[in-house]
Structures are given as C-alpha cells and as structure tokens.
Amino acid sequence: MDSFIEKTKKQLKLMTEKEKDEWIISQAKILPVWKQEDFYKSICGIKKVIDMPERSEISEFCQKVSSGDITVEYETHYVEFDDYGHFHDDWEHDYYDPDHAMTFLSSVIRGCHDLIVLEDYKQAFEILDEIIGLEFTIVDHPDTDDSCPEEFMDLDMAVHEGILSLNRDDLLRDYIESCRRSVKDAGYAAEKIVNALEMELFEDCNTYSCITITGKDPLLTEIKNKLKGDLDRYEKEFADKSKKDKYYWDEYRGRERIKHISSLIEYFGKIGKKQKKPKESFLRGTWSQISDLISELMDEPYIDDQYQIEEIWNIVEALLKRGGFDKEPWEVKKSILEEIYDNDFYDYYGVYDPMKDLANAICTSREENLERAEIMMKAGRGYLGADAAKLYRELGEEDKCAEYFENHLGKEEEPYEILVDYYKDRDHDKAMEIAILAIQKCQKDQTPFFIFLLQDAKDRGDEAAFKKLIQSAHRRRAVKSSEVDEKFS
C-alpha cells in the first residue's frame, strides 16, 4: 500500500496539469452512468468515498429506521412434511428486507472503513456510532401464519438470521479506532468503547485484534473504571431479580453478560503488567509442531491423505501415552483448548479424533475441567455447548447444566431427560411441564417421558389420567409400548 502511494505521488509530480486533467476526463468518460454523479460529487469534495452514500442519506436512513418507516418483514408457516416427504412437524420462518436496508448498511460500513483509511476519523465514528445501535421494526409479511415473537431486530439478530453479512471483528476495530482518534475526552471515549464491547453484536469478537492500548494510555484507566462500574451494576441487578424470582426471564442472558464483562476486565487488567516468564513446557513445544503441520495443510488445495495428517495422529498418540499433563502450565493448556474448540477440532483437516482425545485429556483437575467447560461454551457452537453442559453435570454443577439446556431445547430427547431428572426432586411441577413439552417436540423416542408421567399419575392415584396416558402411549410410533407395559403391567 505504502509503495503504491509513493509510486503514485512520484508519477503525479512528473505529470503536467494538462496531463492530469486529461487522465481524469478519460476515466470519467468510461464510468458507467450510475456512477457518474458519485464521481462528480467526489471531485467537488461533497463525497470522500465514491461508493458510499452521502452523510445526509445516512442520517435520513437512520431516522426512517427509528420511526418505523424502514422495516423488516417476518413470515412463518407450519411445515408438516419437508421437501423430501419426511415428517417435519415444526414451524419455519424467514425475514425479508423489502427496502434493501441491509445492502445500504453494508455500503455504509465499507465506506466508513475507507474514511478511516483516509484519516477522516470524526465522520467515520459519528456514522458508525449511529448505525451500530439501529433497531428495525419487525412487521408481519402478508402471507405469514403468525406474528414474530420479537418486536425489533438489531444488527446482531440481522446477522444471525442471515439477512445482513458483516465481519464483526472488522466493524468493532473500525469503531474503536475511529473513536480513539476523534474523541478527545478520554472518559467519553471509554464509555463509547465499553458500550460497544458489551453489545451482543460484538460479544464474540477477538478483543486482542480489535484494540491495542498501552499501559500508559490514559484511556486504559477510564475503560477499567467503566467496566468495573458496569459489572457492579449488572451483578446487583442480577442479585435483586434472583431474589424476586429464582428463574426470572432473561436469567441466562444476565449470566452471560456478567461473564463477558468479567473477561473484558481480566483482559484490560493484564495490559501494562509484566508477564511472568512461562515455565518450560513439553506440551507447548509439541503443540507447536502440530500447529506447523496444520499450517502446511492450509496450503493444500484439497485434503485427502497427506502425510501431515498421519503425523498429527502419531504425535497426539505419543503425547497421550506420555501423559504428565498435570505438570503443564494452565495457560498453555487453555490456549490449546481455545484453538481446538474454536476450529471445530480441525475436523476439515481430518484430525477430529486426535484433537478431541487431546482436548479431553489435558485437564487433570476439577477446576481445570470447569474452565474447559466454560471455553467450550464460549466457542459458540450448539454441539459444543451441549457437551459443555454435560461436562458441568459430570462435575456436579447441575445448575449450570440445567440452565444451558433450558435455553436450548429442540427436538433431541437427551436435554429433556436431563431436565426432567434435574427438576423431579426440586420442582416436580416443572419436571412435569418439561416431560409434556418433550412429548410435543421429540419425534424419535418419547418412552421415558410417558413413563415419568404415568408414574406420576399412578403415585397420585389419578386413574383417569393414567388410563388416558396409557392409551396415548400405545397409539404413538415414538413410544416403545413393550417398555411401558413391562413397567406398569
């Protein structure tokens, strides 16, 4: 980039004013019609970035979003059988962007990055600060069978639902960079940066690559103070709500917010501190070998039977036989676990099994396995979250296990079985509700839930309910009638 700019500057010095004018006119002539006005405005200084909407257009757009004039549409239908004729029995939904608002937003975000390259930090920050908090009103599509449970869609939801495509790390990096460069008041800048870091939109971003602050930067102290104040406030709110209602609405979100802010405090707390020299680690050196082999695989056009794959299998096998993981520093093990889980066990390089075996083996204490479960949760994929919840259960943290599955119920039977088992002696009515919900949602094996409900009816002496449940169980293909009959014959 620097070399290109220098060459361009050098060439311009060699050109006469007439030659420059002729070159500009020649480029203008070959522009498509739809770009000509933007090109002209760029020459006039009205627009700094040709492909970016004007500031007035962006302000008008944000105003229309806020007033509900620009919306997204929601459509849902019950699907009994899928396109292949399989029994689906579920609701499917779609979101539509009739005003092409997400395309407009994408061009604004790209334009703000270009403004930062051009060092117009003030305008970039003002625009980014305005758009990252946008919430689109959700309206019903004319053909929908039901209304959306959510009233508004923020950018995080838009990305999750697939109608907006953006790189969260890049957006956060641009927001922080433009804020630091344009806002002179350190307290205000810290407030803006911390508010962004705490947003769900940026919760899973790589903080290390998005912000670089030295220990002497006055902004660091302001950020620490703001995070500490927010943590104290959220913890107090969480405690107050928990006292009023043990299972209050949005409890899971509250816990996740507190955990996220705590991790930010830990990150910023390390800045400026001298790090202790790490102990010699055999595991670190061995993992370095594995990482080098994976890097070699990244350059392969396709993965088949490369020697690097076999080598990784052999290294992990030897590492597991050697053992001694209890003597390894936790920092090393934590870093390896994060890499393995964040990269889906490097399954796409044919080393899923050894990576999984290694991840399961390197933690040697209850405390380390609790940390491992938390790393799995942060990795953000459904199957890892479920595995982490089961690990919590094995370690005696049944509350955390139940908390996760209660917020991630689908069609699989196991989460319902775990919750029924968890609540049956704690809150029997809730266990009943979950068993009934499992019968409605699970299609493969409803047997354990019918057995639980039948036993409850029997214990209560409710013969009518018992008879009705038995009849229902015998009519269902997802119930093993022989097991039910054997239990209650």
ZAMARGU-4260 file (C-alpha; in steps of 0.2 Angstrom, whole numbers, plus 5000, padded with zeros to 4 digits):
<rodrens>
0) 5000/5000/5000 | 5014/5012/5005 | 5024/5008/4990 | 5009/5010/4978 | 5005/5028/4986
5) 5023/5033/4984 | 5024/5027/4966 | 5008/5037/4963 | 5014/5053/4971 | 5030/5051/4961
10) 5021/5049/4945 | 5010/5064/4948 | 5025/5075/4951 | 5031/5070/4934 | 5014/5075/4925
15) 5009/5092/4919 | 4992/5099/4925 | 4986/5096/4907 | 4991/5078/4908 | 4982/5076/4925
20) 4966/5084/4918 | 4966/5073/4903 | 4968/5057/4913 | 4954/5062/4925 | 4942/5066/4910
25) 4947/5049/4902 | 4942/5040/4917 | 4926/5050/4919 | 4921/5045/4901 | 4922/5026/4904
30) 4912/5027/4920 | 4895/5018/4920 | 4881/5031/4920 | 4875/5025/4938 | 4892/5030/4945
35) 4895/5047/4936 | 4886/5058/4949 | 4895/5050/4963 | 4912/5053/4954 | 4907/5071/4951
40) 4902/5074/4969 | 4919/5066/4974 | 4928/5079/4963 | 4918/5093/4971 | 4923/5087/4988
45) 4905/5083/4993 | 4909/5064/4994 | 4926/5057/5001 | 4921/5039/4996 | 4913/5037/4979
50) 4904/5021/4983 | 4897/5027/5000 | 4880/5035/5002 | 4881/5054/5007 | 4880/5059/5025
55) 4863/5066/5023 | 4857/5050/5015 | 4863/5040/5030 | 4855/5052/5043 | 4839/5051/5033
60) 4840/5032/5033 | 4843/5031/5052 | 4829/5042/5055 | 4817/5031/5045 | 4823/5016/5054
65) 4820/5024/5071 | 4802/5030/5065 | 4797/5013/5058 | 4797/5019/5040 | 4810/5006/5035
70) 4806/4989/5042 | 4810/4970/5040 | 4796/4958/5036 | 4793/4941/5046 | 4785/4926/5038
75) 4781/4909/5046 | 4772/4894/5042 | 4769/4877/5050 | 4778/4863/5040 | 4771/4846/5042
80) 4782/4837/5029 | 4798/4844/5021 | 4803/4844/5003 | 4808/4826/5004 | 4792/4820/5011
85) 4799/4817/5028 | 4789/4821/5043 | 4795/4838/5049 | 4781/4844/5061 | 4789/4861/5065
90) 4787/4880/5061 | 4799/4888/5049 | 4802/4906/5047 | 4810/4919/5036 | 4814/4938/5037
95) 4814/4949/5022 | 4822/4966/5018 | 4809/4975/5006 | 4818/4991/5007 | 4836/4984/5004
100) 4841/4992/5020 | 4854/4979/5024 | 4863/4982/5007 | 4863/5001/5011 | 4870/4997/5028
105) 4884/4986/5021 | 4889/5000/5009 | 4890/5012/5024 | 4901/5001/5034 | 4913/4998/5020
110) 4913/5017/5017 | 4917/5020/5035 | 4932/5009/5034 | 4938/5019/5018 | 4935/5035/5028
115) 4947/5028/5042 | 4960/5024/5028 | 4958/5042/5023 | 4960/5048/5041 | 4943/5056/5042
120) 4940/5048/5059 | 4927/5060/5065 | 4915/5057/5052 | 4918/5038/5052 | 4915/5037/5071
125) 4899/5048/5070 | 4891/5037/5057 | 4897/5020/5065 | 4890/5026/5082 | 4874/5030/5074
130) 4871/5014/5065 | 4878/5000/5077 | 4863/5003/5088 | 4849/5003/5075 | 4834/4993/5078
135) 4822/4989/5064 | 4804/4987/5067 | 4798/4969/5063 | 4781/4969/5053 | 4771/4954/5048
140) 4773/4948/5030 | 4755/4947/5021 | 4756/4928/5019 | 4763/4924/5037 | 4753/4912/5048
145) 4759/4920/5064 | 4767/4936/5071 | 4785/4937/5076 | 4789/4935/5095 | 4801/4949/5093
150) 4796/4967/5090 | 4813/4974/5084 | 4828/4967/5075 | 4845/4974/5079 | 4861/4971/5069
155) 4866/4956/5079 | 4849/4947/5075 | 4850/4953/5057 | 4867/4944/5056 | 4861/4929/5065
160) 4846/4927/5053 | 4857/4929/5038 | 4849/4945/5030 | 4865/4955/5034 | 4883/4950/5031
165) 4897/4958/5040 | 4914/4955/5049 | 4911/4959/5067 | 4929/4960/5071 | 4932/4972/5057
170) 4917/4983/5062 | 4922/4983/5080 | 4940/4988/5076 | 4935/5002/5065 | 4923/5008/5078
175) 4936/5008/5091 | 4950/5016/5080 | 4939/5030/5074 | 4933/5033/5092 | 4951/5034/5099
180) 4957/5045/5085 | 4942/5058/5085 | 4936/5059/5103 | 4947/5070/5114 | 4938/5067/5130
185) 4945/5050/5137 | 4930/5047/5149 | 4918/5049/5134 | 4928/5038/5123 | 4930/5025/5136
190) 4911/5025/5138 | 4908/5023/5120 | 4921/5009/5118 | 4915/4999/5133 | 4897/5001/5127
195) 4902/4993/5111 | 4912/4979/5119 | 4897/4975/5129 | 4885/4974/5115 | 4879/4957/5109
200) 4884/4961/5092 | 4902/4961/5097 | 4902/4949/5111 | 4911/4935/5102 | 4924/4947/5094
205) 4943/4944/5096 | 4947/4958/5108 | 4966/4956/5106 | 4965/4960/5087 | 4952/4974/5089
210) 4960/4986/5102 | 4978/4989/5106 | 4981/5000/5121 | 4997/5003/5130 | 4999/5003/5149
215) 5002/5022/5149 | 4987/5026/5138 | 4975/5037/5149 | 4961/5028/5140 | 4965/5012/5149
220) 4961/5018/5166 | 4944/5025/5160 | 4940/5009/5152 | 4944/4999/5168 | 4933/5010/5178
225) 4919/5010/5166 | 4919/4991/5166 | 4920/4989/5184 | 4906/5001/5187 | 4895/4991/5174
230) 4900/4974/5182 | 4894/4980/5199 | 4878/4987/5192 | 4874/4971/5182 | 4878/4960/5197
235) 4867/4970/5209 | 4853/4969/5196 | 4855/4950/5194 | 4855/4948/5213 | 4839/4958/5215
240) 4830/4949/5201 | 4836/4932/5208 | 4829/4936/5225 | 4812/4941/5217 | 4811/4926/5205
245) 4823/4911/5205 | 4820/4908/5187 | 4817/4926/5181 | 4815/4930/5162 | 4832/4933/5153
250) 4842/4925/5168 | 4854/4916/5155 | 4857/4932/5146 | 4861/4941/5163 | 4874/4927/5167
255) 4882/4928/5150 | 4883/4947/5151 | 4892/4946/5168 | 4904/4933/5162 | 4908/4943/5147
260) 4912/4959/5156 | 4922/4949/5169 | 4933/4943/5154 | 4935/4960/5147 | 4941/4966/5165
265) 4953/4952/5165 | 4960/4957/5148 | 4962/4975/5151 | 4969/4971/5168 | 4984/4962/5160
270) 4989/4977/5149 | 5004/4985/5155 | 5009/4972/5168 | 5025/4962/5166 | 5021/4944/5162
275) 5030/4931/5171 | 5042/4920/5160 | 5032/4904/5157 | 5039/4888/5163 | 5047/4876/5151
280) 5033/4866/5143 | 5034/4850/5133 | 5016/4852/5129 | 5019/4869/5121 | 5033/4863/5110
285) 5023/4848/5104 | 5008/4858/5100 | 5019/4870/5091 | 5024/4855/5080 | 5005/4851/5077
290) 5002/4869/5073 | 5016/4869/5060 | 5009/4854/5052 | 4991/4861/5051 | 4998/4877/5043
295) 5006/4866/5030 | 4989/4858/5027 | 4981/4875/5025 | 4991/4877/5009 | 4984/4861/5001
300) 4971/4863/4988 | 4961/4848/4995 | 4963/4837/5010 | 4965/4818/5006 | 4979/4808/5013
305) 4993/4820/5016 | 5007/4814/5027 | 5004/4828/5039 | 4988/4821/5044 | 4996/4804/5049
310) 5010/4813/5058 | 4997/4823/5069 | 4988/4807/5074 | 5005/4799/5078 | 5011/4815/5088
315) 4995/4815/5098 | 4995/4797/5102 | 5013/4798/5108 | 5008/4813/5119 | 4993/4804/5127
320) 5004/4789/5131 | 5017/4801/5139 | 5005/4809/5150 | 5011/4822/5163 | 4998/4835/5159
325) 4996/4839/5177 | 5013/4846/5177 | 5009/4858/5162 | 5005/4876/5165 | 4986/4880/5164
330) 4990/4895/5152 | 4997/4883/5139 | 4983/4870/5141 | 4970/4885/5140 | 4977/4891/5124
335) 4977/4874/5116 | 4959/4871/5121 | 4954/4888/5114 | 4962/4884/5097 | 4955/4866/5096
340) 4937/4871/5100 | 4937/4887/5090 | 4942/4877/5075 | 4930/4863/5077 | 4943/4851/5082
345) 4951/4854/5065 | 4939/4842/5058 | 4941/4849/5040 | 4959/4843/5041 | 4955/4825/5045
350) 4961/4826/5063 | 4945/4827/5073 | 4948/4811/5083 | 4965/4815/5090 | 4961/4833/5093
355) 4945/4828/5103 | 4956/4815/5113 | 4969/4828/5117 | 4956/4841/5122 | 4948/4828/5134
360) 4965/4823/5141 | 4975/4838/5145 | 4964/4844/5160 | 4968/4835/5176 | 4958/4843/5190
365) 4940/4848/5193 | 4945/4866/5192 | 4953/4864/5175 | 4938/4854/5168 | 4927/4868/5174
370) 4937/4880/5164 | 4937/4869/5149 | 4918/4868/5150 | 4917/4887/5150 | 4929/4888/5135
375) 4918/4876/5126 | 4903/4887/5130 | 4912/4902/5123 | 4916/4893/5107 | 4898/4897/5102
380) 4893/4881/5093 | 4877/4871/5098 | 4885/4854/5100 | 4900/4861/5110 | 4888/4870/5122
385) 4878/4854/5124 | 4895/4844/5128 | 4900/4858/5140 | 4883/4857/5149 | 4885/4838/5151
390) 4903/4841/5157 | 4896/4853/5170 | 4884/4839/5175 | 4898/4826/5177 | 4907/4839/5188
395) 4892/4841/5200 | 4887/4858/5193 | 4870/4853/5189 | 4863/4870/5190 | 4874/4876/5175
400) 4869/4861/5165 | 4851/4864/5168 | 4852/4882/5164 | 4860/4879/5147 | 4848/4865/5141
405) 4833/4875/5147 | 4838/4889/5135 | 4842/4877/5121 | 4828/4864/5119 | 4825/4857/5102
410) 4820/4840/5096 | 4833/4829/5104 | 4827/4819/5119 | 4843/4820/5130 | 4841/4838/5135
415) 4823/4835/5141 | 4828/4819/5150 | 4842/4829/5159 | 4830/4842/5164 | 4816/4830/5170
420) 4829/4821/5181 | 4836/4838/5187 | 4819/4845/5192 | 4809/4830/5198 | 4815/4832/5216
425) 4817/4850/5215 | 4802/4856/5207 | 4790/4842/5202 | 4778/4853/5193 | 4792/4860/5182
430) 4798/4842/5178 | 4780/4838/5173 | 4779/4853/5161 | 4796/4848/5153 | 4790/4830/5150
435) 4774/4836/5142 | 4784/4848/5131 | 4796/4833/5126 | 4781/4823/5120 | 4776/4838/5109
440) 4793/4841/5102 | 4803/4825/5102 | 4799/4813/5087 | 4811/4798/5090 | 4809/4791/5107
445) 4795/4798/5119 | 4796/4782/5130 | 4805/4789/5146 | 4793/4804/5146 | 4777/4794/5146
450) 4785/4783/5159 | 4788/4798/5170 | 4770/4805/5168 | 4762/4788/5170 | 4772/4785/5186
455) 4766/4802/5192 | 4748/4798/5188 | 4750/4782/5197 | 4758/4790/5213 | 4744/4802/5213
460) 4731/4789/5211 | 4724/4798/5196 | 4716/4783/5187 | 4708/4793/5173 | 4725/4802/5169
465) 4734/4786/5169 | 4722/4777/5158 | 4722/4792/5145 | 4741/4792/5145 | 4742/4773/5143
470) 4731/4774/5128 | 4740/4789/5120 | 4757/4779/5123 | 4750/4764/5113 | 4745/4775/5099
475) 4762/4783/5096 | 4775/4776/5085 | 4789/4786/5095 | 4784/4776/5111 | 4791/4758/5115
480) 4775/4751/5121 | 4784/4735/5127 | 4794/4745/5139 | 4779/4754/5145 | 4769/4738/5148
485) 4783/4730/5157 | 4785/4744/5169 | 4766/4746/5173 | 4759/4728/5170
</rodrens>
